């Protein structure tokens, strides 16, 4: 028999309060479905077929780059599946299953028939950008990068911030005083200027930006966790644990940290939205991901530079505004779920 997962009564009440907030509950489902779907972007928007059957054999161009000679061509280079000659060779001896959008984020459509950017059409549902790339494909890939970047930065910065706040609040005294002075100085550093200096020295990338933003983002949770630990360090059960000789590390992780995490969890959706805004802003300013990367900020920048093509700016604005709105709604629902006034009251029904 599989083990039964038991939820404590207080967590059941919190879950009921979260579900009672219909706006936040459905926002979580929407953002989760969109994010999980974006993880399979290569199967949704790609300039290579998902599956090809040729001459009795199956091929998966999504995972493997096959030379043109594999399908009866004459070149040893990677196959251009949009080439009519290659398409005819495959159709004569088999078939191909294409993604819903037959363009990747960096695929340039040379058959537009007009200068780029091109308006929305049956071929490009949201039009193309200034380079002739499909906007919807770049939107899907950009959404995935934004969510992965935001989640990674939120998780790592939260771990560092919670650890720093726990050490400050639990030990107090000189440790707390020195940490507070360091955070005050560190928070006063010009973050934008440091990013400009870093981008001029190294080529900015996903991990480079993540490391630079992590240097400043970890301070967002320190004050919350520190306050919880300062309050809980003098509780009777903490003093009793110390009197019994329990190690400080065990007291922190087993007795004090679970109480501090209640306030921390409610801030996570807001930190996530702030991380996404940070990446979007850097891409908009040209200090973010390398040129050509699918980015919501870069799409927003193109909308600013091509005001006569409103589909670029509107697409980026609606996507970013929708993402942040959903995350804020989720944060409000989590705040209601962990609110003691609602946790120990009768759950709402509307």
N, C-alpha and C positions, 0 to 999 in steps of 0.2 A: 504494500500500500504506500502511496506517495504521502509524504508528510503534509499535515494540514497547517496552513499559514493562519495563525491567530492574530487578530488585531485587537489591541487593548481598547477598552471602552472610550478612553479619552481621544484616541486616534480615530475611532469610529465616529465620534461626535464631530471631530475636525473634518473628516471626509464628508459627512452629511452637510456641514456648513459650506464646504467647498462646492458640493453639487447643488446646493440651494442657490448659489450665485450663478444663475443660468448663463449670464453673459460671460463670466470668466470660465465656466465649465466648458462651454462650446467653443470658446476661443482657444482653449488648450487643445481640444480635439482638432480644430482646424489647423493650427500651427504645427501640430504633431504630424498630421496627414501630409501637409505640404512639405515638411522637412524630410519625412521618410520617403516620399515620392521623389524628392530632389536627389536623394542618395543614388537613385537609379537613372540619373540624367542621361547617361550614355545610351540607355535603351529608349529614351523619350525623344531626344534631339541628337542626331548624329548624321554625319555625311557618309557613313558606312552602314551597310545592311546588318541587321541583327543576325540573320542566318541566311546562308547561301547553299543551294544544292546545285552542284555542277558535275555533270558526267558521272552521276551515281554516288558522289561523295559530298559530305556536308562540311561547310566551312563557317567559321564564326569571325567575321572581320572586326567585330567590336573588340575582341580580345587579341587578335593576331593580325599583323600587317602582312598581307599576302602580296607577292609580286604579280605583275600583270600577266606573266607567263602562266600562272596557275590557272587562269581562265581562258587560255588560248591566245593571249596577246603576244606582242613581240618585245616588250620592254621588261627589264629586270627591276624596274623601279616600283614603288608602292602603287597599288591599283587606285585609279581615279574612278570610282563607281558612278560618278555623274557623267562620265564620258559616254556619249551615245554608242560608240563602237564597243566599249566594254559591256554596256547594258545589253546590246544585241547578242554578243557572244554568250552571256549568261542565259538570256531568254531562249536562245536556240537549243541549249543543252540542259536547261534546268530552270530554276526560279530563285527569287530573292525576296526576303521579308524585310521591309524597311521600317525604321522607327516612325512614330507619328509625325515628327518634324524631321525632314531629310537634310538637316543642316546642323553642324556643330557650332559652338560659340565662335570659332575662328574661321569658319568656312566663308569664303568670299564668293558671292554669286556673280559670275561673269555674264550671266544671261538675263540680267535685269531689263535690258532694253531701254534704259534711261539712266541719267546720272544718279548716284547715291547721294543722300539717303532717299530710298524709295518709300512711298506711302504704303499703308496696309493693303494687302491683296489676298487672293486665294492662295498664292504661292508663299507669301510671307504675311502671316496673320497680323503681326504688329509692325510690319514694315521692316526696313533695314536701317542700319546706322550709316555713318559717313564713310565707312570702309566697305560697305556692301555686305555686312554680316547680318544674319537674321536676329532681330531684336528679341523675339521670344526665346530663342535658344540661349542667347547671352543672359536673358533674364533668369532662366531656370538654373543655369550654371552659377550665375552671380548670387542667387538666393542661397544655393548650397554653400558656397564659400563664405558668405556672410554669417550664416547660421553656425557653420563649423568653427569659424574664427571666434564668433561671440561666445559659443559654448565652451571652447577651449580656454579662452581668456577668463571667462567667468569662473570656471572650475578651479583653474590653477591659482588665480588671484584670490579666490575665496579661501582656498587651503592655506595660502601664505598669510592672508589677513587674519584668519581665525587663529592660526598658531601664534602670530605676533600679539594679537589682542589677549589671548589666553595667558601668555607669559606675563604681559604687563599687569593684567588684572589680578592674577593669582598671587604673584610675588609682591606686587606693589612696591612702596618705598623707593629706593634709589633706582631700581630697575625700571619702574614705571616712569620716574622723572626723566631718566636719560632717554628712554624710548619716546616719550612725548616731545622732548626737545628735538630729537632726530626727525620725527615725523613732521614737526612744524617746519624745519629747515627743508626737508625733502619735498614737502608739498608745495613749497614756494619756488621750486626750480621751474624755469620756463620750458614746459613740455614740448611746445611747438618748435622752439629753437633747437632743442636737442634732436627732435625728429629730422629737422632740416640738415643738421650737421651729420647725423647718421646716414641719411639718404645720399649725401654728397660723398661719403667715404665708401660705403658698400652699396651694392645693388639691393634695393628694398624688395623683400619677398614675404611670404606668409609667416615664416618663423622669425624673420628679422623684426617685422612689425609686432609680432606677438611678444617677443622678448622686450622690445622697447616700451610698449604699452603696459606690460606686466610690471615694469619698474615703478610705475605710478599708480596703477589700478588697485594694487593690493591694499592700499591704505583706506579704501572705501568702507571696509567692514571692521577695521581695527577698533574704532570708537564704540561701536555697538557691542562687540564681544568683550571689550575691556570693561564696559559698564556692567555687563551681566556677571562677569567674574568678580569685579569689586563688590557687587552686591551679595554674591553667593559664597564668597570665601569665608565669611563670618557666620554662615549658617551652622546650626547645631550638628547636623550630620557630617559636615566637612570637618568641624573641630573634633568630633568623635573619631573620624577616620584618622586624623593626624595623631590623636592620643593613642590610638591602637597601633601606631607605627606604620601605617600604610604609606607607600612611596608617593611623592608629589605627582609624578607622571600618571600613576594609576588613579589618583583622586581627580586629576584634571579630566582624563578621558572617560572615566566611569561615572563620576558623580556630578561634576560641574558642567562639562561640555554639553551633555544632552539638553540641559536647561538653556544654555546660551544659543544652541542651534535653532531654537524656536524663533527667536528674533532674527536670526541670520537667514533662515530659509525664506522669509517674507521679502527680503531684499533682493534675492537672486534674479527674479524676472526683470527688475529694474536695472540691475547691473548688466544683465544680458542685453537689454535694449541700449544701454549706454555704450557697450562694447561694439554693437553693430553700428551705432551712430559714429563712433570714433573711426572705424574702418572706412565707412562711407565718406566721412569728411576728409580723411587723408587721400582717398582716391580722387575725390572731387578737386582737391588742391594739387594733385599730381605728385603726392608724396607717399602714395600707398603701394599697391601691387604693381608689378612690372607692366609696361605697356603691352596691350593686347590681351591681358587677363580679363576674364568675365567679372565685371564689377558693377554694382549698382551705383556707386559714386561716379565711375567713369561714364556710365550711361546718363546720369544726371548732368554731368559736365557737358556731354554732347547736346543735351537738350537746351542748355544755356547758350551754347555756341551756335545752335541752329534753331532759333526761335520761330522761323518760318516753317519748320517741320514739327508741329506740336505733338505728334505721337511719341517722340523721343522723351521730351520732358514729362508729359502726362503719364507715360508708362512707368518711368522711374519714380515719379512722385507718388502715384497710387500704390505702387509696390512697397516703397519704404514706409509710407504713412500707414498702410494696412498692417505691415509687420509690427511696427511699434505700437499701434493701437491694440492689436491682439495680445502682445506681451504685457502691456499695461493692464488690460482687463484680467489677464491671468494673475498678475501681481496683486491686483485688488482682491481677487477671489482668495488667494493664499493668505493675504493679510486678514481677511474676514475669518478664514478657517482657523488661524492661530490666535485670534483675538480672545483673551480669557473671558471677556464679558459675554461673548457669543458661544465659546466652547462649553461653559458651565451653565448655559441657559438652554431652553428648549430650541431645537433646530428650526430654522425658518422653512417655510413651505413655498415661498414665492421669491 
